[in-house]
Structures are given as C-alpha cells and as structure tokens.
Amino acid sequence: MGKNRGELLQGTLDMLILSRLAQGAMHGFGIAEHIQQVTEDTLRVEEGSLYPALHRLEAEGMITSEWGASLNNRRAKFYRLTPRGKKQMGLEVAKWQRLSAAINRVIEPA
C-alpha cells in the first residue's frame, strides 16, 4: 500500500484476496492488478504485502495453489479459494460491513 493511499486495517488485505478469488482462480500479479483497477488506483497492493498474505492464507487452508501459464505464457502460481476460505471470506465481509456502517454513523452528520 502506498503511503499516501492510506493504510489497510489489519485483515483487510486477506478479505480482498479471498473476495477476488471467490470469482475464480488467479495468479498473484493478477490479484494485485484487479484490486488496483476496481478501486480506481485507490488501493495498490505491493508484492511485499501480497505474497506473504497469499502464503499465510495457503498455510491456513484458505486457498490452494498450482503452477500454470499466465495469459502471456509465463509460468505463474494460480491461487484458488477453498471451502474454508469461502466461509472465512463471508465472515470477514460481514465484519467489514458492520465496521464500516459503525464508522459511517460516527462521521456522517445527524
């Protein structure tokens, strides 16, 4: 995440990764690119944050990976959501929605 772009709350990157993988398997660079594109450059996920998160999620059984070829025919590791990861994604999204609704109640004028 860029310094001027704001910091993600702890766990938010995991939720973003899991949410993207719920749409289908993707390699790491593609996940980062997708997040950047859909947030209109508001969020940028750096390699130093992305790959440790992917490895941790895989170690926790939330995602699996396999080697394949990217669109430009380069060797890439593709990540896929597991049933456990799908369940966790639902929990994380619900928690995020509760948190953001609570924050909005504080910052919006009555």
Secondary structure, 3 states (H helix, E strand, C coil): CCHHHCCCCCCHHHHHHHHHHCCCCEEHHHHHHHHHHHCCCCCCCCHHHHHHHHHHHHHCCCEEEEEEECCCCCEEEEEEECHHHHHHHHHHHHHHHHHHHHHHHHHCCC
